[in-house]
């Protein structure tokens, strides 16, 4: 049976940490672990997910919860409460529901003080990892039989009814994820017509019915070229020489560039592999896949003509003609020269500089990298450079950090959210004002935050030398920080800093808190805002929105919270009035709010049509309830607040937790992230705010 290990560095000589691995969460399979009853409980959870996979698509993240509840022998002792029709919510009822939620959430805390959780959702993360290990020959050693079984389970569970796979667990099928997951199934030894519920034949039919693998978008074309299922000539140019260009050019993808860090750090190793024209050894499986993925013979495909081909299901932002002309021009005027003498010396230099940047990013992040997409590409680039070198071995040692297991199988984490979830969870618990009941939880959480601050580091991107925190706490030397995350974290630290040491333990020194605030100030953009990861440095047309939460309810809550902190009220601030009115008109009949992930991509004029199709989501109801409380709604008309609180109270389960519903995390508008702790953090927090700030009988 699988079990979660916390703060365990293992015995690998290629892994290291400066904080005793606090926050590290890894899974191991122990065939002797668990009683027959416990194993039966796990199997029942898996079967239940499979039967209901089209109703609730994110997992409830049950495996580690079952483990922690068993180990802590947690039993909910506070009685469950319900609010009947026409019944008023009393202070006692709100307090009881809040305490039940707080006690359950406290039981979910790990021994090192953080809260573990799934941080996944996109369906294009796991297949590249499997492909990379297949290429390097390490698949069977890194992921033996039980891993393979759970990987297959995950792919089966999230195949859509039409046979394809979407960009994330709730998305419509697209070419990118369908091709990648189909290849993953075949690498994991499923036959062309194999797989549960005819997974392979259904997936292949979807691919061929939609034009074949040549219609896969840019990142997919690159991975297929690496595998030998596509030709590099059909890819958009990614010359590594870009890393040698002067910094004043607007599109120079270097460490000081204007393009967002996540994108440039994807294209950095990708440009190395492109410049090398790396193609893995052609195996019999690859030859079979060439026949299975393309409707025409592989040798007859005109690769240059399919360079800009993209399936309509993948085309979120259609290309302008000028963009295609630029890409073609780069290819025509660079590649014929850079691959021949004497200009190939420039290519060699470009590859050397690119690899230098890759090693820099690897070492700074302790081989975690900024996220999992970059991680796999950097690992493969290191193997291509030296298959037996220490760089690649250090990458292998960190793979367990990315693996998460739920009742729906093994998935690959994005970058982890340990510190993010812990900061939010502690602030929710502090809002409860029941320190006499949860003191040990607060002390352990504060100790975790204390140990999670980095020492003196060189921040090349921020050009700051100071203390800071890392979002995922995976023992990395540097992360490109997220401004909103740091704001939440620092407020949590400040709240804990004014509490007695006998409750929270050793305090974080004032100087360290000031250093962290200075880093936050350094992240401020020229327009006054603070964006995700780093300051906005380029023109507005290159910027994107839609990070971390879906979407307008999430952003409006944060905005109202910030405006209230700045002293703005409904009576003296038009923005507060407009935000409150916006939320109120969207309240649903049951008292809640619900927002589909589709609103992340919607045009403003289409929002009403999307909202009409929504149903209440407890996390988004909690965000909105707190936002309205910050707007002063209790002073004007508390009825909408009572209706929302009633929904939260009546939705609470027997053990004090809240049920899993639709996905509520987002990134870059297009793909959604499942933060599995959200369903317990935010309803708890909202009930605490409601109990404290709304008059109750």
N, C-alpha and C positions, 0 to 999 in steps of 0.2 A: 504494500500500500504506500501511497505517496505521503510525505510529510514535509512541512515547511521548517527550514532551519533559519535562525536569526543571528546576525552578527557573527557569522562563522567564516573565517578566512580559509579554512581547509589547510592542506599541506602542500599546495602547489608552490614551488619556489618562484614562479613568475607572477605572483600576485602579491600586492602590498597595500598598506593603508597607514594613515597617520592618526586615525581615531579608533583603532581597535575594531574596525569594520562595523561600527554602529550603523544601523539602517540597512545593512546588507540582508537581502532575503533570497534564499536559494532553496530549491526543491531537491529531494533525493527519494529514490525508490528503495524501499526495504521490504523484501518479500515476507518477512516475519513480523512486520509491524501491524498492529491492529487485531482486534478480536473478530470472530466471524460476524457478530452483530454490527460492528463498526464498518466492516467491509460491505456488508449488505446495505447499510445506510448510504454509503458512497455510490454503490451501483444503482440504488433507487433514485438518487439525485441525478445521475447521468441519464437514466431512462426517462425521468420526468422532463428533463431538458429536451431530449430528443423528441418526445411526443408533442411538446409545446414550442418547438423551435421557431415556428412561423408566427407565434403570438407574441412572445417576449424574446427578442433576439440577443440582447446582452445576457451574459451569465449572471447568476446571483452570487458568484464567487464563494461557493459553499464549502469547498474542501478545507481551506485553512480555517474557516469559521467553525466548522465541526471539530477540527483538531483543537483549536484554542478553547472552545467551550468545554470539551472533554478534559483537557489538561487542567483547566482552572475550576472544573466542577461547578460551572456557573448554573444557577437556577434562579429564574426571575421570581422574586418573593414579593414584589409590589403588585397589588391587584390591578387588573386591567380595567380601564374605564371607557365608557361610550357615552356619547351625547345624543339623546333622542331628539326626534323632530319637535320643534318649537321649544326645546329645552335650552335654557341659558347655560353658558359655560361659566362655571364658578372658578374662583382662584384655586380652590382645592383640586378641582378636576384638572386644570391646566398644570398644576404643580405635580400631580400624580403621573400624568402622561410624560411630562418632562423628566421626572426622576427615573421612570422606567427606561426611557431612552438613554439617559446618562449612564445608568448602571450597566445596561447592555453594551454601550459603546466603550465604556471603561474596561469591560471584560475582553474586548477585542485588542487591547494594547499588547504589544510584544514586550519581551523581557528587557529590551534595551530602551524602551520608552516610545518607540514609533508605532504607527499603525500600518501594517502591511495591507496590500490591496492590489488587485489587477489594475493595470494601466495600459490597456490595449484597445482593440476595436478595429483598426484598419486590417484589411485582408491582403495587403501587399507586403507585409513585414516578414512573415515566416518563410515563404517560398525562396526569396533570395538567400536566406541563411542556409537552407537545405541545399540549394544549388551550389553555393560557395563551398560547403563541406564536401559535396559530391565531386567537385572539381579538384579539390586539394587531396581527396582520398581519406578524409577524416570522419566521414559521416557515421560509419559503424562504431567507431571508437568513442566519439563524442555523444552520439545518440543511439545507444543500443536498443534492443527490442521493445522495452516498455515505453521508451520515448517515441519510437516509431508508431506504436499503437495509439498513443494519445495525440500525436500530430495528425494522424489519419482521422481520428475522432473529431478534432477541431475542424478540419476541412469538410468532412461530411456534414457536420452540424450547421455549417454556415453556407452551404450551397443553396442557392435560391430555387424556387419551384420550377423556374424555366430552365434550370440546368447550369446557369452561370453563377459567378461570384461577383459581388459588388466591391466598391472601393472600401467599404466598411460593413459591419455586420447588418446594418439596416438599409443599405443602399441597393439601388437597382443594379442588375448585372452589367458589367462592362468588360471590354476586351482585355484590358490590362490585368485585372485580377483573375479573370477566367483562364487566360493563358498561363499565368504564373502558377495558379493552384493546380491546373491540369498537369503541368510539367512536374510539380511537386509530388502529385499522386504517383506519377509514373516512376520518378526517382525512388520513391518509397516502396517500389516493387508492386504496384498495382498494375494489372494488365490493361490493354487498350479498352477492354469491355468489362473491367473489374470495378471494384469499389462498392461500398454499401449503397443500396438503392440505385444501382447502375450509374454511379457517380461519374465514371470516366466517359462512358458513351454519351451520357447527357451533356457533360461539359464539352466534349469534342463537337457534338452536334451544334451547340450554341456558337462555338467559335467559327465553324464552317458556314453556318447560316448567316453569320454577320460579316463575312468577307475574308475570314482566315486571319492568321497571326500577323500578316503584313500590316494590318490596321491597328496594331498596338501602338500606343503613344511613345514618346521619346525615351523615358526610362526603361520601358519594356523592350524597346528596340535594342538598347544598349545591353541589357541582360541576355537577350536572345543572341546577340552577336558574340558575347563572351562564351556562351554555351556552344556556338556553332550552328545555331538554328536560324540565323539571319546573317547578313553581311554588313560589315562596318560601313560600306559605301552607301547603304540605305539609312544611315544615322545622320542626324544633324551634327555639324562639326563641333568638336569640343577640344580644340588644340591646346595642349599644355603650355604653349608659348604665351598664352594670355597672362600667365602668372609672371611674365617677365616685362610686361608693358608698364609704361609710366603711370603713376598713381592718379594723375589728373584726368585720365580718361574716364568717362562716366560708367563704363561697363567693365572695368578691370576687376576680375574676380580674384582679388588677393586679400590678404588679411585686413588691410585697411580700406577695403572697397566700399562702394555704396550699395551693393546688392545684399539682401538680408542674409545673415550668417548661415541659416539652415540650408539655403539654396547653394551658396558658394561652397559650403563644406560637403555637399553632395557631389557637386561638379568637380571638386578638387581630385578625389580619387578616380572619378569617372573619366576625367580628362587624361589621367595617367594611363588608364587601361585603353582608352581610345588612341592615345599617342603611341602606345606599344602595339596597337592592333592585336591585342591579346585574344587568342581563341583557345579554349580548352581542347585537350585531345578528343578526337571524334570517336566516340564509342558506338557499339551497335545500338544502344538505346537512343543516342542522338540521331542516328540514321533513321530509326523508326519514327522518331518524333518529327523529323523533317517531312515525312509522308503524312503524318497524322494532323499536323497543324496548318498545312498549306493546301489550298484547293488545287493548285497547279504544281507540276514537278518543280522541285527546289532549284534545279540547274537552269530553269527557264525563266525565273523571276528576274525582272529588270529592277534592280535594287534602287537605282537612282530615282526611278519614277515613283517609288513608294515612300520616299523620304518624308514627305509631308502628309502621308495618308494617315488618317486617324478615324476610328469608328465614331459614329455620332454619339453613341452612349458614353464615350470618354471625353467628348469635346465640351468641356465646361466653359471655356473661353476661346471662341473661334479665333484663328490666326488671321492677321491682316496680310494682304499680299506683300506689303513692304517687309514684313517679318520673314516670309519665305524667301524673298529676294536676298535679304541680308544673309540668311543661312547658306543659301546656294552660292552666293558670292564668296563667302568665307571658304567654302569647300573648293570652289574652282580656282581661287587665287592663292590658296595656301597649300593644300594637300599635295598637288603635283610637284611642288618645289620642295616642301619640307621632308618629303620621303626620298629625295635624291641628293646626291653629292653636288655641291658642297653644303647645301642648305640643311641636309640631314644632321649636320653638326649642331645647328640651332635647335632641332628637335631633341637631340640628345641632351642639350643643356636645359631645355624646357622640362624634360622628364626628370632630370636631376633636381631642379628647383621644386617641382611639384612634389616629388617624394620627400624632399626636405620638409616641406610644409605638412605633409601627411605625418611624418614622424613627430613633428612639433605638436600637432593636435593630439596624437596618440599619447605622448608622454605627459602633456598637460592634463589630459583627462584620465590618466591611468588606464588607458585602453578601453574606456567606456565610450568615448567620443560624445559628440553633442546629442546624438540620438541613434536609434538602431539602424536606420537606412544608411547613414554614413559609416556606422560601425562595420557592417558587412563589407562595404566597398573598400574601406581602408584595410581591413583584414585581408581581403583578396589581393589588393595592391601590394601589401607586404609579402604575401606568399609568392606573387609573381616576381618580386625583386629578389627574394631569397627564401626558397621553400623550407630551409632548415635553420633559418635565422631566429634570433631571440625576439625580434619584433613580432613575427607571426605567432610564436609560442606565447607571448604575453597577451595577444588577442584571444587565443584559444582559452587561456586561463580565465578570462572575463565572460565567456559565453553564459555560464550559469546565472549571471546577474540579469540576463535578458529573458530567461525562461519563466513563464508563469503557468500554473495548472489550475483549471477550474473544472466544474462538472461537464463542460463542453470540450475538454481536452487541453492540449498544450498550445499556448499562443506566445508570440514574441512581444515583450513589453516595448513601449515606445522609448521612454527614457526613465521610467519610474517616477513616482510622486510621493515618496516617503515624507519628505520635509514639508511639502505642500499640504498633504493630508493631515499631518500632525499639527501644523500651525493652525489650520482651519478647525480641526477637532478640538484643540486646546482652547481656542477662542470661544467655540460653542460651549464647552464645559465651563469656562469662566463666566459666561453669560448666565449660567444656571444659578450661580451664587449659592452653591451647596458644597463648599470646600470641606466642611466637616465630614461629608460622605465620600468624597473622591480625592482626598488629600494625596494618597500614594500615587494615584494616576497623574495628578498635576506635577508631583515631584519627579516622577520618572520621565514625563514628557519634557519638563524643563531641563533635566539633565541631558536628554537627547539633543535638544536645541543647543545647549551649551557646548557639547562636544562636536557639534556639526559646523561650527564656524571655522573657516580656514585661517591659516596664519598669514604671514607676509608673503605675498605672491606678486608676480609681474603680470598685470593685465594688459596685454599688448593691444587688444581692441579698445579698451577703455582708457588706456594710457594713465592708469591709476595704480599706485602701489599701496595696498591697504588690506584690511580684513574684509571678508565677505562670506556669504553663504552659498551653498550649491543647492539647486532645486531638487535634485534627485538623491542627493547624499550618497552617491555611489563612490565615495572616496576619490573623487576626481580633483585634480589640482586647480582646475579652472572650469567654470561654465560661463557661457554667455547668459547673463542674468535676465530674468523676466521681471520687469518693473512692478507689475501688479502683485506677483508672488512675493517679492521682497517687501512690499508695503504691508501685506497681510502678516508676514513673518515678523517684521520689526514691531508692528503693533502688538502682536502676541508676546514678544519678548519684553516690551515696555510694560504691558499689563502684569506680567509675572515679576518684573523687577521691583514693583512696589508692594509685593506681598511678603509676609514674614518668612524668613529662611526656614523656620520649622515646618512650613507648608510646602515650599517650592525648592528647598535645598540651596546649594551654592549659587549665588547670583552671577549673572554675566556682568563684567565690569562696565562701568559707564563709558570708559574710553572705547571699548570694543563696540558698544551700541552706537556711539558717535561715529566711529569709523564706518560702520555699516550704513548709517544714514548718509554719510558723505558719498558712498558708492551709489546709493539710490539717487542722490541729487545729480551725480555725474551721468545718469541714464536719461535725464530729461532732454527731450527734443527741443528744437528751436521754437516750435509752436506752443510750448508750455506743457505738452502732454508727455506721458511716459509710456512707451510702447513695449511690446514683448521682446525680451532678450537683449536689445541694444537700442540706442537712440536712432530715430529715423534720420537717415543721412542723404536721401536721394529725392527725386521728384515724386510728386504724389501719384503719378501714373504707375510707378513701380511698387507702391505700397499696397498692402492687403489688410483686411480686417477679418474678424471671426475666429478668435482664439479662445480656447479653454472652456467656453460655455455656450450653450444654445439659448438664445442668441441675444434677442432684444430684452427679454426678461432678465437675463444674467447681467447684461451691460447696464440696464437701467437701475438695477439694485445697487451695483457698485457706484454708479453716478450719483444716485440719491444719497448714498452713504457718505460719499466724499463731499457733496454739497452741504450736507448737514454738519459734517465736521468743520467745514469752513464757515459755519454760522448762517448759511442760507436757509430760508424758510419758504413755505408755500405762499406766504403773504408778500414777501419782498423779492422773490426770484421767479421770473417767468419760466426758467428751465425746470424748476421744481414743480410748478403748476402743470406745465405741459406733460412732464413725465408721469405725474400722479394720474392725470386725466387719461393718458394713454393706457396705463395699466388697468384702471378701473373699468374702462369700456370693454376690456377683453376678458373680464371675469366670466367664468362659465357657470352653468346652472347649478352645479354641485358645490360651488364656492371656490373652486380651484382655478388654476391657470395651467395651460399646456401649450407647448410650442414645438412644432416639428423641426427636425434638422433641416428641412427644406427652406426654412426662413433664412438660413445662413447664406443661401444662394439667391434668394428672391430679390427682385426689384421692389422698391418701396410701394409702388402702386399695386403690386400683386399680393401684399401681405394679408389683406383682409380675406382674400380667397383661401389662403393657406391656413389662417387661424380658424376659419369656420370648420375645417376638417379635424381640428385638434380635440384631444380629450385631456382631462386634468392629469398633470404629472406632479407628484409630491415634491420633488426637488425644485421644480420651477414655481410651484405654489409657495414653497418656503422662501425662495428668492424674492418673489413679488410681495409676499406678506411683510418681509423685513424692509423692502424698499418703501412700501406705503407707510410703515411705521416711522421710518426716517423722514418721510415727507410731512409728518404731523397729522396723518389721517385720523388718528384716534381723537384728536381735538375737533374734527369736523363731523365725521360720521363713522363710528366704529363698526357699523354693520358689516361692511365687506371684510373687515379683519376677523370678526367672529365667525363668519361663514368659512373663511379659509382655515382658521384654527380648528373648526369642527371637522373639516375634511381630514386634516392631519391626525387629530386625535382618534377619529373613528377608523383610520387606515392602519393604525399601529397594530402590529402582530402580537401574538401571545407572549413572546420572549422579550418584547420591548423594541424589536427592530422594525424597520419599514420595508415594504415589499419592493422588489426590483421591477422597474417599469422601463420605458423607452430610454435610450441613450441620451445623456445630457451634456457630455463634453464635446468640444469641437476644436479643430485646428485648421487654419487657412481656408475656411469656408467650405472646403470640399470633402474632407474626411473627418469622421467623428471619432472621439476617444471615449472609452468607457472608464470613468473613474468610479469604481465600485463602492468606495466609501461615501460618495456623495449622498446616497439614499438614506444614510443614517446621520451624517453630519448636519446637513442643512435643515431637515425637519426638526431635529433636536434644537438647533440654534434658533430657528424661527419660534418654536414654542417657548424657549427661554426669553426671547425678546418680547413676545406677546404677553407672557406672564408678568414681566417687569414693567412694561411701558404702556399697557392698555388697561384702563380701569376695569376691574372685575368684581362681581359681588362675592 
